[in-house]
């Protein structure tokens, strides 16, 4: 292996390690959010749980909940897969559905208004 190849290989390893560290931190944040959501639900604070869910979506995907609702399921799945967060996203979506049902709402959040419809 040449010095140049060694440097390139080292940089790729560091980038891979940084990506892995980022994903681990992100998943830990979602786990903490899910624990907070469970606590809020047990205390009957469903509206606050929904706020926590919205914040977790933002952390996980970099998108607000309203923006997520504009995306089709296939697009959302592709984004989650690209970021490696399919399982945490599924858990957040399940928590959101449970909270909404506890509030007497549809499990599916309403679609965000499309600005083109105005």
Number of C-alpha atoms within 10 A of each C-alpha: 7 7 8 9 10 11 12 12 13 12 12 12 12 12 12 12 12 12 13 13 12 12 16 12 12 18 19 13 16 23 16 13 19 20 12 16 24 17 14 18 19 10 10 14 15 22 14 15 24 19 14 19 23 19 17 25 21 15 15 23 17 12 15 15 19 15 14 19 18 15 13 10 11 9 12 17 16 13 14 18 13 10 13 15 18 16 12 21 21 13 14 22 17 14 20 23 18 18 26 19 14 14 14 9 13 13 17 14 14 11 13 13 12 11 6 5 5 5
